[in-house]
């Protein structure tokens, strides 16, 4: 008995395109970081099919860039508040 090896039989059942995922532009840092952490956990489990792993990697890369951008924005705001000087934080309250 021959196996069904047609192209449709070999295609993944559930593929994700980057366009299928929600836009991240409105995500706050904490939400983006939480989603990134979840993606990393699922990829580390090693149970994702190849196409889903690729989609997860792309989404994770986008989330990482978004988080880095938000952190840069926060750093810039701190510099503005500190009159352009970014200083180390002293938890004791000494400048």
HELIX and SHEET records of a PDB file:
HELIX    1   1 UNK A    7  UNK A   10  1                                   4    
HELIX    2   2 UNK A   18  UNK A   20  5                                   3    
HELIX    3   3 UNK A   29  UNK A   45  1                                  17    
HELIX    4   4 UNK A   50  UNK A   81  1                                  32    
END                                                                             
